[in-house]
């Protein structure tokens, strides 16, 4: 939990942050969303709500809270903590008949200007999420990946499966560029990222060819440029994966980044 947040919410009740117990989300299972707060507004909130419902349905569950109730809790938490820029997580825990809606602020992820201008470093690791289309809390995998990020001084971790096929990053989507074409993994194998969906729309609107396909880890060297996307980071170029380097000076990355920024601006206005 973000240290500057004085309160979190559990089932419509404001509670002091020092009483927050993460173990409550470890009982049963929890579907969740992490939304970026910009100028006090939860960015693309409607998209996040739709994905929350989709994640629950993939586990044969219905969200036992109304959209208006979730929205009210999120805005209340923003107001009471007076945090206008940040990351907010809202999760629905399913455990026997004791379901809970828990909302709390996370530590912010703020890429530096160097990250955007010079790119970031990531490493690959074999790991798979059991249900990639559903956003479900997996503390064991998250703890393992956080340890890798800390120990290796990297920004993100690229996941590949037992067959050596790339899927996605631990908390972001990944795209590859070759011969003016954008490539990404099959939708059935990854989380339907909110920003990922906007990248698809931008590519279509600007006649940029985008292909979904299986991408072998061993074929990474054939790509010219790489970028990741996510709610907290937008469009972020990658300059290195393991020992391979990639160009961050790419016109398609710039086009996608600038257009995504415009979409964010229009949403806020």
Rosetta blueprint (number, residue, H / E / L):
1 X L
2 X L
3 X L
4 X L
5 X L
6 X L
7 X E
8 X E
9 X E
10 X E
11 X L
12 X L
13 X E
14 X E
15 X E
16 X E
17 X H
18 X H
19 X H
20 X L
21 X L
22 X H
23 X H
24 X H
25 X H
26 X L
27 X L
28 X L
29 X E
30 X E
31 X E
32 X E
33 X E
34 X E
35 X E
36 X E
37 X E
38 X E
39 X L
40 X L
41 X E
42 X E
43 X L
44 X L
45 X H
46 X H
47 X H
48 X H
49 X H
50 X H
51 X H
52 X H
53 X H
54 X H
55 X H
56 X H
57 X H
58 X H
59 X L
60 X L
61 X L
62 X L
63 X L
64 X L
65 X L
66 X L
67 X H
68 X H
69 X H
70 X H
71 X H
72 X H
73 X H
74 X H
75 X H
76 X H
77 X H
78 X H
79 X H
80 X H
81 X H
82 X L
83 X L
84 X L
85 X L
86 X E
87 X E
88 X E
89 X E
90 X E
91 X E
92 X E
93 X E
94 X E
95 X L
96 X L
97 X L
98 X L
99 X L
100 X E
101 X E
102 X E
103 X E
104 X E
105 X E
106 X E
107 X L
108 X L
109 X L
110 X L
111 X L
112 X L
113 X H
114 X H
115 X H
116 X H
117 X H
118 X H
119 X L
120 X E
121 X E
122 X E
123 X E
124 X E
125 X E
126 X E
127 X L
128 X L
129 X L
130 X L
131 X L
132 X L
133 X L
134 X L
135 X L
136 X E
137 X L
138 X L
139 X H
140 X H
141 X H
142 X H
143 X H
144 X H
145 X H
146 X H
147 X H
148 X H
149 X H
150 X H
151 X H
152 X H
153 X L
154 X L
155 X L
156 X E
157 X E
158 X E
159 X E
160 X E
161 X L
162 X L
163 X L
164 X L
165 X E
166 X E
167 X E
168 X E
169 X E
170 X L
171 X L
172 X L
173 X E
174 X E
175 X E
176 X E
177 X E
178 X E
179 X L
180 X L
181 X E
182 X E
183 X E
184 X E
185 X L
186 X L
187 X H
188 X H
189 X H
190 X L
191 X L
192 X L
193 X L
194 X H
195 X H
196 X H
197 X H
198 X H
199 X H
200 X H
201 X H
202 X H
203 X H
204 X H
205 X H
206 X L
207 X L
208 X L
209 X E
210 X E
211 X E
212 X E
213 X L
214 X L
215 X L
216 X E
217 X H
218 X H
219 X H
220 X H
221 X H
222 X H
223 X L
224 X L
225 X E
226 X E
227 X E
228 X E
229 X E
230 X E
231 X L
232 X L
233 X L
234 X E
235 X E
236 X E
237 X E
238 X E
239 X E
240 X E
241 X E
242 X L
243 X L
244 X E
245 X E
246 X L
247 X L
248 X L
249 X L
250 X L
251 X H
252 X H
253 X H
254 X H
255 X H
256 X H
257 X H
258 X H
259 X H
260 X H
261 X H
262 X H
263 X H
264 X H
265 X H
266 X H
267 X H
268 X H
269 X L
